[in-house]
Amino acid sequence: MTINRQISWGKVMEVNIKEARGKFSSLIHQVEEGVEVILTRRRIEVARLVPSAGKTKRLPSLKKFRAAIKLSGRPLSETVIEGRQEERY
């Protein structure tokens, strides 16, 4: 069970260990964004994931770059199908 709460110095999220195993990479991403994650077992705090004290610079998202790529020509699937048909005959 995930519990989110806002504290005066930042955002904190409580996650039980079983749930954290399934979404660990997502939790790490949130920590990189400045969220403190508290790991609990039976509602008792056992660990904290906190952002590193050093400044880290994240790379920009590639979504815009990928969207800007224009593909030209025939789809590769058509080329493969055509090649297979030519080999048969």
C-alpha positions in Angstrom: 0.0 0.0 0.0 1.4 3.4 -1.0 0.9 6.4 1.2 1.8 9.8 -0.1 2.1 12.8 2.2 3.4 16.3 1.9 5.8 17.6 4.6 7.0 21.1 4.9 10.4 20.3 3.5 9.3 18.0 0.7 7.2 15.1 -0.5 7.4 11.8 1.2 6.0 8.4 0.1 5.5 5.3 2.2 5.7 1.9 0.4 5.7 -1.5 1.9 8.7 -3.7 1.0 6.6 -6.2 -1.0 5.2 -3.5 -3.2 8.6 -1.8 -3.6 10.1 -5.0 -5.1 7.6 -4.8 -8.0 8.2 -1.1 -8.8 11.8 -0.4 -7.6 12.9 1.4 -10.8 9.8 3.7 -10.6 10.7 4.5 -6.9 14.3 5.3 -7.9 13.0 7.7 -10.6 10.8 9.4 -8.0 13.7 9.7 -5.6 15.7 11.3 -8.4 12.9 13.8 -8.8 13.2 14.8 -5.1 10.7 12.5 -3.4 11.7 10.7 -0.2 10.6 7.1 -0.1 10.1 5.3 3.2 10.1 1.5 3.1 8.0 -0.2 5.7 7.4 -3.8 6.9 4.1 -4.2 8.7 3.7 -0.4 8.9 7.1 -0.1 10.7 9.7 2.0 8.9 12.8 -0.1 8.0 14.6 2.1 5.4 14.5 5.4 3.6 15.4 6.2 0.0 16.5 9.8 -0.2 17.9 12.0 -3.0 21.7 12.1 -3.1 23.3 15.2 -1.5 25.3 15.9 -4.6 23.8 17.6 -7.6 22.8 15.2 -10.3 21.7 16.3 -13.7 19.2 14.1 -15.5 19.4 13.7 -19.2 16.4 15.2 -21.1 13.6 13.0 -22.3 14.0 11.6 -25.8 10.2 11.8 -26.5 10.4 15.0 -28.6 13.5 13.7 -30.5 11.8 10.4 -31.4 8.6 12.3 -32.4 10.7 14.5 -34.7 12.1 11.6 -36.7 10.4 11.2 -40.1 10.4 7.8 -41.7 10.5 7.5 -45.4 10.1 4.7 -47.9 8.1 1.5 -47.6 7.5 -0.2 -44.3 10.1 -2.8 -43.5 7.4 -5.5 -43.0 6.4 -5.1 -46.7 10.1 -5.5 -47.8 10.5 -8.6 -45.7 7.2 -10.2 -47.1 8.2 -9.4 -50.6 11.7 -10.9 -50.1 10.2 -14.1 -48.7 7.8 -14.4 -51.6 10.6 -14.0 -54.1 12.6 -16.7 -52.4 9.8 -19.2 -52.7 9.3 -18.9 -56.5 
